[in-house]
Amino acid sequence: MHRFYFDIHDGERFTRDEVGSLCQGRKAMRDAAIKVLPDIARDELPDGDRRDFMVEVRNEDGHYLFRATLSLAAEWLDHQDG
């Protein structure tokens, strides 16, 4: 098991993971990073029309190994007011 740190960027804030999570290896770390993004997007639904949510994963030495990004775009198609 290896400890990885999942730093979160939600388009407005950066949250540095100081605790980390144990994963079986790189594939498990990758899967965990991708899995967390929709939850972050749901928790931080944007007030605007566009927002990128990103997780960057560090190893125990502090080197970034992986990045996953989820982009959310919302737009009216009929151009009418509310």
Secondary structure by P-SEA (a helix, b strand, c coil): cbbbbbbbbcccbbbbbccccccccaaaaaaaaaaaaaaaaaaccccccbbbbbbbbbcccccccbbbbbbbbbbbcccccc
